[in-house]
Each structure stands twice: as C-alpha cells, then as structure tokens.
Amino acid sequence: MDSPLKKNDVAVVLRPIIEDGVEWDGSFQLLVNVAGPVDLDDDHMKSLLTVASYLAAAVPLMEESAKFTELLRDRAEQLVGTVLIGDNMVPLFTKDTKCEGGMQ
C-alpha cells in the first residue's frame, strides 16, 4: 500500500518494536506525526492534533477498561464491518486496506 503523507497531514502511527531474530511480541510505539509543510493556521492544526491525541489516548484506556475496549470494538465493527472466517468474526481491515475521510 502506497499512501505517502501529504502536507498538513496528522498521522497516528503504530510502529511495531521488532528485534532482529526475535518473533514480534505485539509491542509498539504510538506516535503522532505532522507532515509538512504546514500551511493550516494554528487553530486548525491544534484541532487536528487534539483529535490525534484523543486517538492515541484510546490505547492506554483500552488497557485500563474492558468496557471502553468493548465500546470501541463495537463502534469499529459498525463503521468497518467484520467477516466470518472459520469460527471467528474478524475485522475487514487487512494490511492492504486503504481508508480515507473523516470529519471533526
């Protein structure tokens, strides 16, 4: 999937922590990045960064609250959908899924 960041993009990045020769243990860094050049005014950029920080904050909250995780999972399944594979319902997202859009 080729989806380079464009100017003014704000991205929440999950970067897997992978050690050479060791199977990935599921750990990752969570980063909020801004792609330049930035020509949005300060208030608009702050709004985007606020939404990105809310998204990033969801990860530790998921670790703290099973109810929060359940609410997020349910909403994600409504927005994206799932498919039955064997006996498991899995999200339709794959490594090749490209998502665009969104409004604050």
N, C-alpha and C positions, 0 to 999 in steps of 0.2 A: 504494500500500500504506500503510495507516494502522496503525501499530504503536507507539503512544506508550510511552515508558519509564514504568515503574511504580516505586513506592518500593522501595528495596533492589536495583534492577537495576544490574548492572555490564555495561557495553557496551564492546566493542572496535569502534571506529569507523574506517572508511577514508573520509577526507574528500578528494575529488579537489581538486587545486590547479588551478583554471581561471582563466585570464586572459581578460579581455574581448577578443573579436575574434580569439582565437588558438585553434586546434584543441588539444584536450586531449592532452598528451604522455604520459599514463599516470602522472604523478607524483601522490603523495597524502601526506597526513599520516596518521599512525597514532596514534589517541588511545584512552586507557582512561578511560571516564567512569563516574561513580556517580550514579544518580538518587536524589534524596531525596524525602521524609525517609527517613533510615536508622534502622531500629529493630532491626536484627540486632546481636547482640553483636560485640565487636571481633574475637574469634577467627573467627567465621563470615564476617565481612566480609573479614578478611585472607585466608581461604581462597579466597573468590571473586576477590579482587584478585590472588592468586597465580596462579590459573588464567588470568585475563585477561592477566597479564603473560607467561605462557608462550605464549599465543596470539599476543600482539604480538611476542614474540621470534622466532616462527617466520618472520616476513617477512625480517629480515636474514639468518637462517640459510639461507633459500631462495636468497638471492643468493650465498651463500658455498659452498653444497654442492648439486651436482646430484643426488646420492644422496638427500639429505634431501628435496629437492623431489619426487623420484620417489616416495619413501615416502609423503609427504603426499598427492600426487595419487592414488596407488593407493588409499589409505585413503578419501579423499573420494569416489572413484568407487564404492567398496564401499558406503559409507554413503548416498550420494545417487543414484548411478547416472548413466548417460550415455545419449545417444540419437544415432543416426547421422543426420547432416544432410549430404547430398551425400556427399563422401568423408571427412568429419570426424566424429569422436566428440566430442560436446560435453556438458558437464555439464547436468543437468536444471534447475539454478538459472537463474532469469531475474530481471529487475528486479522482478517481481511475486511471487516465491516468498516464502512466509512459513514460517519454521522455528521450532519450539518444542521445548523439552525439554532434557534433558541432566542428568547426574548426575556428581558428583565422586566 
